[in-house]
Amino acid sequence: MSQWYVLSLFLYFPEDKREYIPAVTSLVIFMIAAVITMRLIISYSKREAKKAKELEEKLESERHFWDS
């Protein structure tokens, strides 16, 4: 019985469904921001991987030049 009372303190389901609008709006804004941030991180990571591969190829060609 007391467990139900404790849980009911934290749960609130409004009768007027318009009270959900601010929560949904902020959720959508943060989800869009998270997707944009993830895409920026992925594109930056791809650019860095390309730079690392070019540097690796350059060092490999220099190593072959000095080994000859």
CHARMM internal coordinates of N, CA and C (Angstrom, degrees):
IC EDIT
DIST 1 N 1 CA 1.4473
DIST 1 CA 1 C 1.5254
ANGL 1 N 1 CA 1 C 110.72
DIST 1 C 2 N 1.3312
ANGL 1 CA 1 C 2 N 117.31
DIHE 1 N 1 CA 1 C 2 N -44.73
DIST 2 N 2 CA 1.4624
ANGL 1 C 2 N 2 CA 119.94
DIHE 1 CA 1 C 2 N 2 CA -178.50
DIST 2 CA 2 C 1.5331
ANGL 2 N 2 CA 2 C 111.01
DIHE 1 C 2 N 2 CA 2 C -70.15
DIST 2 C 3 N 1.3413
ANGL 2 CA 2 C 3 N 117.09
DIHE 2 N 2 CA 2 C 3 N -29.03
DIST 3 N 3 CA 1.4618
ANGL 2 C 3 N 3 CA 119.97
DIHE 2 CA 2 C 3 N 3 CA 178.19
DIST 3 CA 3 C 1.5402
ANGL 3 N 3 CA 3 C 110.26
DIHE 2 C 3 N 3 CA 3 C -64.99
DIST 3 C 4 N 1.3189
ANGL 3 CA 3 C 4 N 118.23
DIHE 3 N 3 CA 3 C 4 N -40.38
DIST 4 N 4 CA 1.4530
ANGL 3 C 4 N 4 CA 121.64
DIHE 3 CA 3 C 4 N 4 CA 176.78
DIST 4 CA 4 C 1.5168
ANGL 4 N 4 CA 4 C 111.03
DIHE 3 C 4 N 4 CA 4 C -61.12
DIST 4 C 5 N 1.3257
ANGL 4 CA 4 C 5 N 117.41
DIHE 4 N 4 CA 4 C 5 N -40.73
DIST 5 N 5 CA 1.4618
ANGL 4 C 5 N 5 CA 121.72
DIHE 4 CA 4 C 5 N 5 CA -179.68
DIST 5 CA 5 C 1.5223
ANGL 5 N 5 CA 5 C 110.52
DIHE 4 C 5 N 5 CA 5 C -65.18
DIST 5 C 6 N 1.3255
ANGL 5 CA 5 C 6 N 117.36
DIHE 5 N 5 CA 5 C 6 N -42.29
DIST 6 N 6 CA 1.4646
ANGL 5 C 6 N 6 CA 120.85
DIHE 5 CA 5 C 6 N 6 CA 179.83
DIST 6 CA 6 C 1.5247
ANGL 6 N 6 CA 6 C 109.97
DIHE 5 C 6 N 6 CA 6 C -64.62
DIST 6 C 7 N 1.3216
ANGL 6 CA 6 C 7 N 118.72
DIHE 6 N 6 CA 6 C 7 N -43.79
DIST 7 N 7 CA 1.4636
ANGL 6 C 7 N 7 CA 121.59
DIHE 6 CA 6 C 7 N 7 CA 179.21
DIST 7 CA 7 C 1.5276
ANGL 7 N 7 CA 7 C 111.75
DIHE 6 C 7 N 7 CA 7 C -66.48
DIST 7 C 8 N 1.3058
ANGL 7 CA 7 C 8 N 118.05
DIHE 7 N 7 CA 7 C 8 N -34.28
DIST 8 N 8 CA 1.4593
ANGL 7 C 8 N 8 CA 120.27
DIHE 7 CA 7 C 8 N 8 CA -179.40
DIST 8 CA 8 C 1.5230
ANGL 8 N 8 CA 8 C 111.79
DIHE 7 C 8 N 8 CA 8 C -69.26
DIST 8 C 9 N 1.3095
ANGL 8 CA 8 C 9 N 118.16
DIHE 8 N 8 CA 8 C 9 N -18.27
DIST 9 N 9 CA 1.4627
ANGL 8 C 9 N 9 CA 120.57
DIHE 8 CA 8 C 9 N 9 CA 176.88
DIST 9 CA 9 C 1.5273
ANGL 9 N 9 CA 9 C 111.10
DIHE 8 C 9 N 9 CA 9 C -69.60
DIST 9 C 10 N 1.3312
ANGL 9 CA 9 C 10 N 118.03
DIHE 9 N 9 CA 9 C 10 N -29.11
DIST 10 N 10 CA 1.4587
ANGL 9 C 10 N 10 CA 122.45
DIHE 9 CA 9 C 10 N 10 CA -175.08
DIST 10 CA 10 C 1.5249
ANGL 10 N 10 CA 10 C 113.21
DIHE 9 C 10 N 10 CA 10 C -98.94
DIST 10 C 11 N 1.3276
ANGL 10 CA 10 C 11 N 118.37
DIHE 10 N 10 CA 10 C 11 N -15.92
DIST 11 N 11 CA 1.4519
ANGL 10 C 11 N 11 CA 121.34
DIHE 10 CA 10 C 11 N 11 CA -178.72
DIST 11 CA 11 C 1.5191
ANGL 11 N 11 CA 11 C 110.11
DIHE 10 C 11 N 11 CA 11 C -99.67
DIST 11 C 12 N 1.3283
ANGL 11 CA 11 C 12 N 115.46
DIHE 11 N 11 CA 11 C 12 N 130.92
DIST 12 N 12 CA 1.4522
ANGL 11 C 12 N 12 CA 120.20
DIHE 11 CA 11 C 12 N 12 CA 178.67
DIST 12 CA 12 C 1.5187
ANGL 12 N 12 CA 12 C 108.12
DIHE 11 C 12 N 12 CA 12 C -141.57
DIST 12 C 13 N 1.3039
ANGL 12 CA 12 C 13 N 116.31
DIHE 12 N 12 CA 12 C 13 N 116.63
DIST 13 N 13 CA 1.4539
ANGL 12 C 13 N 13 CA 121.96
DIHE 12 CA 12 C 13 N 13 CA 177.54
DIST 13 CA 13 C 1.5287
ANGL 13 N 13 CA 13 C 107.32
DIHE 12 C 13 N 13 CA 13 C -117.25
DIST 13 C 14 N 1.3222
ANGL 13 CA 13 C 14 N 116.55
DIHE 13 N 13 CA 13 C 14 N 104.83
DIST 14 N 14 CA 1.4723
ANGL 13 C 14 N 14 CA 119.01
DIHE 13 CA 13 C 14 N 14 CA -174.49
DIST 14 CA 14 C 1.5244
ANGL 14 N 14 CA 14 C 112.41
DIHE 13 C 14 N 14 CA 14 C -69.78
DIST 14 C 15 N 1.3213
ANGL 14 CA 14 C 15 N 114.50
DIHE 14 N 14 CA 14 C 15 N 149.44
DIST 15 N 15 CA 1.4581
ANGL 14 C 15 N 15 CA 120.44
DIHE 14 CA 14 C 15 N 15 CA 175.80
DIST 15 CA 15 C 1.5249
ANGL 15 N 15 CA 15 C 109.69
DIHE 14 C 15 N 15 CA 15 C -72.56
DIST 15 C 16 N 1.3222
ANGL 15 CA 15 C 16 N 116.63
DIHE 15 N 15 CA 15 C 16 N -40.36
DIST 16 N 16 CA 1.4600
ANGL 15 C 16 N 16 CA 121.76
DIHE 15 CA 15 C 16 N 16 CA 179.75
DIST 16 CA 16 C 1.5227
ANGL 16 N 16 CA 16 C 108.54
DIHE 15 C 16 N 16 CA 16 C -84.58
DIST 16 C 17 N 1.3061
ANGL 16 CA 16 C 17 N 117.02
DIHE 16 N 16 CA 16 C 17 N 109.59
DIST 17 N 17 CA 1.4692
ANGL 16 C 17 N 17 CA 121.39
DIHE 16 CA 16 C 17 N 17 CA -174.42
DIST 17 CA 17 C 1.5245
ANGL 17 N 17 CA 17 C 113.07
DIHE 16 C 17 N 17 CA 17 C -69.30
DIST 17 C 18 N 1.3243
ANGL 17 CA 17 C 18 N 118.21
DIHE 17 N 17 CA 17 C 18 N -11.70
DIST 18 N 18 CA 1.4646
ANGL 17 C 18 N 18 CA 120.71
DIHE 17 CA 17 C 18 N 18 CA 176.44
DIST 18 CA 18 C 1.5291
ANGL 18 N 18 CA 18 C 111.78
DIHE 17 C 18 N 18 CA 18 C -66.06
DIST 18 C 19 N 1.3160
ANGL 18 CA 18 C 19 N 117.34
DIHE 18 N 18 CA 18 C 19 N -17.78
DIST 19 N 19 CA 1.4596
ANGL 18 C 19 N 19 CA 120.71
DIHE 18 CA 18 C 19 N 19 CA 177.86
DIST 19 CA 19 C 1.5276
ANGL 19 N 19 CA 19 C 112.02
DIHE 18 C 19 N 19 CA 19 C -70.49
DIST 19 C 20 N 1.3237
ANGL 19 CA 19 C 20 N 117.45
DIHE 19 N 19 CA 19 C 20 N -13.89
DIST 20 N 20 CA 1.4661
ANGL 19 C 20 N 20 CA 121.20
DIHE 19 CA 19 C 20 N 20 CA 176.43
DIST 20 CA 20 C 1.5212
ANGL 20 N 20 CA 20 C 112.26
DIHE 19 C 20 N 20 CA 20 C -79.55
DIST 20 C 21 N 1.3174
ANGL 20 CA 20 C 21 N 118.64
DIHE 20 N 20 CA 20 C 21 N -18.30
DIST 21 N 21 CA 1.4696
ANGL 20 C 21 N 21 CA 122.23
DIHE 20 CA 20 C 21 N 21 CA -174.37
DIST 21 CA 21 C 1.5290
ANGL 21 N 21 CA 21 C 112.56
DIHE 20 C 21 N 21 CA 21 C -57.98
DIST 21 C 22 N 1.3420
ANGL 21 CA 21 C 22 N 121.21
DIHE 21 N 21 CA 21 C 22 N -48.73
DIST 22 N 22 CA 1.4715
ANGL 21 C 22 N 22 CA 119.39
DIHE 21 CA 21 C 22 N 22 CA 179.08
DIST 22 CA 22 C 1.5339
ANGL 22 N 22 CA 22 C 113.12
DIHE 21 C 22 N 22 CA 22 C -61.80
DIST 22 C 23 N 1.3223
ANGL 22 CA 22 C 23 N 116.19
DIHE 22 N 22 CA 22 C 23 N -37.33
DIST 23 N 23 CA 1.4639
ANGL 22 C 23 N 23 CA 119.23
DIHE 22 CA 22 C 23 N 23 CA 179.99
DIST 23 CA 23 C 1.5272
ANGL 23 N 23 CA 23 C 111.08
DIHE 22 C 23 N 23 CA 23 C -67.23
DIST 23 C 24 N 1.3118
ANGL 23 CA 23 C 24 N 116.92
DIHE 23 N 23 CA 23 C 24 N -42.69
DIST 24 N 24 CA 1.4678
ANGL 23 C 24 N 24 CA 120.80
DIHE 23 CA 23 C 24 N 24 CA 179.61
DIST 24 CA 24 C 1.5218
ANGL 24 N 24 CA 24 C 110.08
DIHE 23 C 24 N 24 CA 24 C -67.28
DIST 24 C 25 N 1.3248
ANGL 24 CA 24 C 25 N 116.74
DIHE 24 N 24 CA 24 C 25 N -39.74
DIST 25 N 25 CA 1.4646
ANGL 24 C 25 N 25 CA 120.60
DIHE 24 CA 24 C 25 N 25 CA 179.11
DIST 25 CA 25 C 1.5257
ANGL 25 N 25 CA 25 C 111.02
DIHE 24 C 25 N 25 CA 25 C -61.56
DIST 25 C 26 N 1.3257
ANGL 25 CA 25 C 26 N 116.99
DIHE 25 N 25 CA 25 C 26 N -48.10
DIST 26 N 26 CA 1.4608
ANGL 25 C 26 N 26 CA 118.98
DIHE 25 CA 25 C 26 N 26 CA 179.77
DIST 26 CA 26 C 1.5231
ANGL 26 N 26 CA 26 C 111.43
DIHE 25 C 26 N 26 CA 26 C -66.88
DIST 26 C 27 N 1.3343
ANGL 26 CA 26 C 27 N 117.73
DIHE 26 N 26 CA 26 C 27 N -35.28
DIST 27 N 27 CA 1.4623
ANGL 26 C 27 N 27 CA 120.59
DIHE 26 CA 26 C 27 N 27 CA 176.61
DIST 27 CA 27 C 1.5190
ANGL 27 N 27 CA 27 C 110.91
DIHE 26 C 27 N 27 CA 27 C -62.16
DIST 27 C 28 N 1.3282
ANGL 27 CA 27 C 28 N 117.22
DIHE 27 N 27 CA 27 C 28 N -44.77
DIST 28 N 28 CA 1.4627
ANGL 27 C 28 N 28 CA 121.19
DIHE 27 CA 27 C 28 N 28 CA 179.95
DIST 28 CA 28 C 1.5269
ANGL 28 N 28 CA 28 C 110.57
DIHE 27 C 28 N 28 CA 28 C -64.02
DIST 28 C 29 N 1.3272
ANGL 28 CA 28 C 29 N 117.21
DIHE 28 N 28 CA 28 C 29 N -43.08
DIST 29 N 29 CA 1.4646
ANGL 28 C 29 N 29 CA 120.54
DIHE 28 CA 28 C 29 N 29 CA 179.13
DIST 29 CA 29 C 1.5194
ANGL 29 N 29 CA 29 C 111.15
DIHE 28 C 29 N 29 CA 29 C -60.86
DIST 29 C 30 N 1.3152
ANGL 29 CA 29 C 30 N 117.59
DIHE 29 N 29 CA 29 C 30 N -46.06
DIST 30 N 30 CA 1.4597
ANGL 29 C 30 N 30 CA 120.56
DIHE 29 CA 29 C 30 N 30 CA -179.33
DIST 30 CA 30 C 1.5257
ANGL 30 N 30 CA 30 C 112.54
DIHE 29 C 30 N 30 CA 30 C -69.49
DIST 30 C 31 N 1.3166
ANGL 30 CA 30 C 31 N 117.64
DIHE 30 N 30 CA 30 C 31 N -33.84
DIST 31 N 31 CA 1.4608
ANGL 30 C 31 N 31 CA 120.17
DIHE 30 CA 30 C 31 N 31 CA 177.04
DIST 31 CA 31 C 1.5316
ANGL 31 N 31 CA 31 C 110.50
DIHE 30 C 31 N 31 CA 31 C -67.12
DIST 31 C 32 N 1.3240
ANGL 31 CA 31 C 32 N 117.15
DIHE 31 N 31 CA 31 C 32 N -41.89
DIST 32 N 32 CA 1.4594
ANGL 31 C 32 N 32 CA 120.30
DIHE 31 CA 31 C 32 N 32 CA 177.27
DIST 32 CA 32 C 1.5230
ANGL 32 N 32 CA 32 C 110.22
DIHE 31 C 32 N 32 CA 32 C -62.96
DIST 32 C 33 N 1.3331
ANGL 32 CA 32 C 33 N 116.52
DIHE 32 N 32 CA 32 C 33 N -43.50
DIST 33 N 33 CA 1.4691
ANGL 32 C 33 N 33 CA 120.57
DIHE 32 CA 32 C 33 N 33 CA 178.50
DIST 33 CA 33 C 1.5247
ANGL 33 N 33 CA 33 C 110.83
DIHE 32 C 33 N 33 CA 33 C -62.50
DIST 33 C 34 N 1.3243
ANGL 33 CA 33 C 34 N 117.44
DIHE 33 N 33 CA 33 C 34 N -38.59
DIST 34 N 34 CA 1.4667
ANGL 33 C 34 N 34 CA 120.63
DIHE 33 CA 33 C 34 N 34 CA 179.49
DIST 34 CA 34 C 1.5247
ANGL 34 N 34 CA 34 C 110.98
DIHE 33 C 34 N 34 CA 34 C -66.66
DIST 34 C 35 N 1.3180
ANGL 34 CA 34 C 35 N 117.84
DIHE 34 N 34 CA 34 C 35 N -41.43
DIST 35 N 35 CA 1.4662
ANGL 34 C 35 N 35 CA 121.46
DIHE 34 CA 34 C 35 N 35 CA 179.31
DIST 35 CA 35 C 1.5254
ANGL 35 N 35 CA 35 C 110.20
DIHE 34 C 35 N 35 CA 35 C -65.33
DIST 35 C 36 N 1.3324
ANGL 35 CA 35 C 36 N 117.38
DIHE 35 N 35 CA 35 C 36 N -43.96
DIST 36 N 36 CA 1.4631
ANGL 35 C 36 N 36 CA 120.64
DIHE 35 CA 35 C 36 N 36 CA 178.70
DIST 36 CA 36 C 1.5194
ANGL 36 N 36 CA 36 C 110.53
DIHE 35 C 36 N 36 CA 36 C -62.08
DIST 36 C 37 N 1.3243
ANGL 36 CA 36 C 37 N 116.85
DIHE 36 N 36 CA 36 C 37 N -44.44
DIST 37 N 37 CA 1.4674
ANGL 36 C 37 N 37 CA 120.73
DIHE 36 CA 36 C 37 N 37 CA 178.98
DIST 37 CA 37 C 1.5230
ANGL 37 N 37 CA 37 C 111.08
DIHE 36 C 37 N 37 CA 37 C -61.66
DIST 37 C 38 N 1.3258
ANGL 37 CA 37 C 38 N 117.41
DIHE 37 N 37 CA 37 C 38 N -43.49
DIST 38 N 38 CA 1.4629
ANGL 37 C 38 N 38 CA 121.16
DIHE 37 CA 37 C 38 N 38 CA 179.26
DIST 38 CA 38 C 1.5237
ANGL 38 N 38 CA 38 C 110.81
DIHE 37 C 38 N 38 CA 38 C -61.61
DIST 38 C 39 N 1.3232
ANGL 38 CA 38 C 39 N 117.12
DIHE 38 N 38 CA 38 C 39 N -43.40
DIST 39 N 39 CA 1.4675
ANGL 38 C 39 N 39 CA 120.47
DIHE 38 CA 38 C 39 N 39 CA -179.92
DIST 39 CA 39 C 1.5246
ANGL 39 N 39 CA 39 C 111.09
DIHE 38 C 39 N 39 CA 39 C -65.75
DIST 39 C 40 N 1.3439
ANGL 39 CA 39 C 40 N 117.53
DIHE 39 N 39 CA 39 C 40 N -38.12
DIST 40 N 40 CA 1.4637
ANGL 39 C 40 N 40 CA 120.67
DIHE 39 CA 39 C 40 N 40 CA 176.92
DIST 40 CA 40 C 1.5293
ANGL 40 N 40 CA 40 C 111.05
DIHE 39 C 40 N 40 CA 40 C -63.77
DIST 40 C 41 N 1.3093
ANGL 40 CA 40 C 41 N 117.00
DIHE 40 N 40 CA 40 C 41 N -42.81
DIST 41 N 41 CA 1.4664
ANGL 40 C 41 N 41 CA 120.90
DIHE 40 CA 40 C 41 N 41 CA 179.21
DIST 41 CA 41 C 1.5189
ANGL 41 N 41 CA 41 C 110.33
DIHE 40 C 41 N 41 CA 41 C -63.66
DIST 41 C 42 N 1.3239
ANGL 41 CA 41 C 42 N 117.80
DIHE 41 N 41 CA 41 C 42 N -42.44
DIST 42 N 42 CA 1.4615
ANGL 41 C 42 N 42 CA 121.34
DIHE 41 CA 41 C 42 N 42 CA -179.77
DIST 42 CA 42 C 1.5246
ANGL 42 N 42 CA 42 C 110.75
DIHE 41 C 42 N 42 CA 42 C -64.59
DIST 42 C 43 N 1.3383
ANGL 42 CA 42 C 43 N 117.46
DIHE 42 N 42 CA 42 C 43 N -43.77
DIST 43 N 43 CA 1.4666
ANGL 42 C 43 N 43 CA 119.05
DIHE 42 CA 42 C 43 N 43 CA -179.53
DIST 43 CA 43 C 1.5257
ANGL 43 N 43 CA 43 C 111.16
DIHE 42 C 43 N 43 CA 43 C -67.11
DIST 43 C 44 N 1.3263
ANGL 43 CA 43 C 44 N 117.87
DIHE 43 N 43 CA 43 C 44 N -38.38
DIST 44 N 44 CA 1.4594
ANGL 43 C 44 N 44 CA 120.80
DIHE 43 CA 43 C 44 N 44 CA 176.96
DIST 44 CA 44 C 1.5283
ANGL 44 N 44 CA 44 C 110.27
DIHE 43 C 44 N 44 CA 44 C -64.23
DIST 44 C 45 N 1.3191
ANGL 44 CA 44 C 45 N 116.20
DIHE 44 N 44 CA 44 C 45 N -40.55
DIST 45 N 45 CA 1.4533
ANGL 44 C 45 N 45 CA 120.80
DIHE 44 CA 44 C 45 N 45 CA 179.15
DIST 45 CA 45 C 1.5286
ANGL 45 N 45 CA 45 C 111.31
DIHE 44 C 45 N 45 CA 45 C -63.31
DIST 45 C 46 N 1.3255
ANGL 45 CA 45 C 46 N 116.92
DIHE 45 N 45 CA 45 C 46 N -40.52
DIST 46 N 46 CA 1.4715
ANGL 45 C 46 N 46 CA 120.34
DIHE 45 CA 45 C 46 N 46 CA 178.37
DIST 46 CA 46 C 1.5202
ANGL 46 N 46 CA 46 C 111.03
DIHE 45 C 46 N 46 CA 46 C -64.27
DIST 46 C 47 N 1.3514
ANGL 46 CA 46 C 47 N 116.47
DIHE 46 N 46 CA 46 C 47 N -41.24
DIST 47 N 47 CA 1.4684
ANGL 46 C 47 N 47 CA 119.58
DIHE 46 CA 46 C 47 N 47 CA 177.98
DIST 47 CA 47 C 1.5230
ANGL 47 N 47 CA 47 C 111.25
DIHE 46 C 47 N 47 CA 47 C -63.04
DIST 47 C 48 N 1.3248
ANGL 47 CA 47 C 48 N 116.49
DIHE 47 N 47 CA 47 C 48 N -42.31
DIST 48 N 48 CA 1.4590
ANGL 47 C 48 N 48 CA 120.18
DIHE 47 CA 47 C 48 N 48 CA 179.42
DIST 48 CA 48 C 1.5284
ANGL 48 N 48 CA 48 C 111.13
DIHE 47 C 48 N 48 CA 48 C -66.39
DIST 48 C 49 N 1.3201
ANGL 48 CA 48 C 49 N 117.76
DIHE 48 N 48 CA 48 C 49 N -37.65
DIST 49 N 49 CA 1.4594
ANGL 48 C 49 N 49 CA 120.92
DIHE 48 CA 48 C 49 N 49 CA 177.94
DIST 49 CA 49 C 1.5244
ANGL 49 N 49 CA 49 C 110.39
DIHE 48 C 49 N 49 CA 49 C -64.95
DIST 49 C 50 N 1.3327
ANGL 49 CA 49 C 50 N 116.40
DIHE 49 N 49 CA 49 C 50 N -38.85
DIST 50 N 50 CA 1.4665
ANGL 49 C 50 N 50 CA 120.22
DIHE 49 CA 49 C 50 N 50 CA 178.32
DIST 50 CA 50 C 1.5295
ANGL 50 N 50 CA 50 C 110.02
DIHE 49 C 50 N 50 CA 50 C -64.83
DIST 50 C 51 N 1.3446
ANGL 50 CA 50 C 51 N 117.45
DIHE 50 N 50 CA 50 C 51 N -43.00
DIST 51 N 51 CA 1.4626
ANGL 50 C 51 N 51 CA 120.81
DIHE 50 CA 50 C 51 N 51 CA 178.00
DIST 51 CA 51 C 1.5262
ANGL 51 N 51 CA 51 C 110.93
DIHE 50 C 51 N 51 CA 51 C -62.39
DIST 51 C 52 N 1.3320
ANGL 51 CA 51 C 52 N 116.89
DIHE 51 N 51 CA 51 C 52 N -41.65
DIST 52 N 52 CA 1.4575
ANGL 51 C 52 N 52 CA 120.81
DIHE 51 CA 51 C 52 N 52 CA -179.97
DIST 52 CA 52 C 1.5211
ANGL 52 N 52 CA 52 C 110.85
DIHE 51 C 52 N 52 CA 52 C -64.96
DIST 52 C 53 N 1.3249
ANGL 52 CA 52 C 53 N 117.14
DIHE 52 N 52 CA 52 C 53 N -39.83
DIST 53 N 53 CA 1.4667
ANGL 52 C 53 N 53 CA 120.35
DIHE 52 CA 52 C 53 N 53 CA 178.95
DIST 53 CA 53 C 1.5253
ANGL 53 N 53 CA 53 C 110.45
DIHE 52 C 53 N 53 CA 53 C -65.46
DIST 53 C 54 N 1.3442
ANGL 53 CA 53 C 54 N 117.66
DIHE 53 N 53 CA 53 C 54 N -42.13
DIST 54 N 54 CA 1.4595
ANGL 53 C 54 N 54 CA 120.69
DIHE 53 CA 53 C 54 N 54 CA 177.78
DIST 54 CA 54 C 1.5257
ANGL 54 N 54 CA 54 C 111.23
DIHE 53 C 54 N 54 CA 54 C -63.02
DIST 54 C 55 N 1.3122
ANGL 54 CA 54 C 55 N 116.89
DIHE 54 N 54 CA 54 C 55 N -41.37
DIST 55 N 55 CA 1.4659
ANGL 54 C 55 N 55 CA 120.71
DIHE 54 CA 54 C 55 N 55 CA 178.09
DIST 55 CA 55 C 1.5260
ANGL 55 N 55 CA 55 C 110.67
DIHE 54 C 55 N 55 CA 55 C -64.95
DIST 55 C 56 N 1.3305
ANGL 55 CA 55 C 56 N 116.52
DIHE 55 N 55 CA 55 C 56 N -41.07
DIST 56 N 56 CA 1.4553
ANGL 55 C 56 N 56 CA 120.60
DIHE 55 CA 55 C 56 N 56 CA 178.30
DIST 56 CA 56 C 1.5285
ANGL 56 N 56 CA 56 C 110.87
DIHE 55 C 56 N 56 CA 56 C -62.11
DIST 56 C 57 N 1.3291
ANGL 56 CA 56 C 57 N 116.98
DIHE 56 N 56 CA 56 C 57 N -43.53
DIST 57 N 57 CA 1.4626
ANGL 56 C 57 N 57 CA 120.24
DIHE 56 CA 56 C 57 N 57 CA 179.13
DIST 57 CA 57 C 1.5321
ANGL 57 N 57 CA 57 C 110.97
DIHE 56 C 57 N 57 CA 57 C -65.37
DIST 57 C 58 N 1.3186
ANGL 57 CA 57 C 58 N 116.73
DIHE 57 N 57 CA 57 C 58 N -38.59
DIST 58 N 58 CA 1.4604
ANGL 57 C 58 N 58 CA 121.01
DIHE 57 CA 57 C 58 N 58 CA 178.54
DIST 58 CA 58 C 1.5298
ANGL 58 N 58 CA 58 C 110.55
DIHE 57 C 58 N 58 CA 58 C -63.90
DIST 58 C 59 N 1.3120
ANGL 58 CA 58 C 59 N 116.68
DIHE 58 N 58 CA 58 C 59 N -45.90
DIST 59 N 59 CA 1.4604
ANGL 58 C 59 N 59 CA 120.10
DIHE 58 CA 58 C 59 N 59 CA 179.23
DIST 59 CA 59 C 1.5189
ANGL 59 N 59 CA 59 C 111.66
DIHE 58 C 59 N 59 CA 59 C -65.57
DIST 59 C 60 N 1.3273
ANGL 59 CA 59 C 60 N 116.10
DIHE 59 N 59 CA 59 C 60 N -37.26
DIST 60 N 60 CA 1.4634
ANGL 59 C 60 N 60 CA 120.48
DIHE 59 CA 59 C 60 N 60 CA 178.55
DIST 60 CA 60 C 1.5246
ANGL 60 N 60 CA 60 C 110.51
DIHE 59 C 60 N 60 CA 60 C -64.78
DIST 60 C 61 N 1.3427
ANGL 60 CA 60 C 61 N 117.05
DIHE 60 N 60 CA 60 C 61 N -41.95
DIST 61 N 61 CA 1.4720
ANGL 60 C 61 N 61 CA 119.45
DIHE 60 CA 60 C 61 N 61 CA 179.51
DIST 61 CA 61 C 1.5350
ANGL 61 N 61 CA 61 C 110.75
DIHE 60 C 61 N 61 CA 61 C -68.31
DIST 61 C 62 N 1.3286
ANGL 61 CA 61 C 62 N 117.40
DIHE 61 N 61 CA 61 C 62 N -36.05
DIST 62 N 62 CA 1.4664
ANGL 61 C 62 N 62 CA 119.94
DIHE 61 CA 61 C 62 N 62 CA 176.74
DIST 62 CA 62 C 1.5203
ANGL 62 N 62 CA 62 C 111.24
DIHE 61 C 62 N 62 CA 62 C -66.74
DIST 62 C 63 N 1.3184
ANGL 62 CA 62 C 63 N 116.68
DIHE 62 N 62 CA 62 C 63 N -36.98
DIST 63 N 63 CA 1.4575
ANGL 62 C 63 N 63 CA 120.64
DIHE 62 CA 62 C 63 N 63 CA 179.35
DIST 63 CA 63 C 1.5213
ANGL 63 N 63 CA 63 C 109.75
DIHE 62 C 63 N 63 CA 63 C -65.01
DIST 63 C 64 N 1.3429
ANGL 63 CA 63 C 64 N 117.34
DIHE 63 N 63 CA 63 C 64 N -41.85
DIST 64 N 64 CA 1.4575
ANGL 63 C 64 N 64 CA 120.74
DIHE 63 CA 63 C 64 N 64 CA 177.51
DIST 64 CA 64 C 1.5177
ANGL 64 N 64 CA 64 C 111.54
DIHE 63 C 64 N 64 CA 64 C -65.12
DIST 64 C 65 N 1.3323
ANGL 64 CA 64 C 65 N 116.76
DIHE 64 N 64 CA 64 C 65 N -34.24
DIST 65 N 65 CA 1.4787
ANGL 64 C 65 N 65 CA 121.06
DIHE 64 CA 64 C 65 N 65 CA 179.04
DIST 65 CA 65 C 1.5292
ANGL 65 N 65 CA 65 C 109.56
DIHE 64 C 65 N 65 CA 65 C -64.76
DIST 65 C 66 N 1.3298
ANGL 65 CA 65 C 66 N 117.29
DIHE 65 N 65 CA 65 C 66 N -43.61
DIST 66 N 66 CA 1.4768
ANGL 65 C 66 N 66 CA 119.98
DIHE 65 CA 65 C 66 N 66 CA -177.00
DIST 66 CA 66 C 1.5239
ANGL 66 N 66 CA 66 C 112.17
DIHE 65 C 66 N 66 CA 66 C -77.37
DIST 66 C 67 N 1.3398
ANGL 66 CA 66 C 67 N 117.19
DIHE 66 N 66 CA 66 C 67 N -24.90
DIST 67 N 67 CA 1.4635
ANGL 66 C 67 N 67 CA 120.21
DIHE 66 CA 66 C 67 N 67 CA 178.75
DIST 67 CA 67 C 1.5296
ANGL 67 N 67 CA 67 C 111.15
DIHE 66 C 67 N 67 CA 67 C -74.11
DIST 67 C 68 N 1.3063
ANGL 67 CA 67 C 68 N 118.44
DIHE 67 N 67 CA 67 C 68 N -23.36
DIST 68 N 68 CA 1.4745
ANGL 67 C 68 N 68 CA 121.39
DIHE 67 CA 67 C 68 N 68 CA -176.39
DIST 68 CA 68 C 1.4927
ANGL 68 N 68 CA 68 C 112.08
DIHE 67 C 68 N 68 CA 68 C -72.51
END
COOR INIT
IC SEED 1 N 1 CA 1 C
IC BUILD
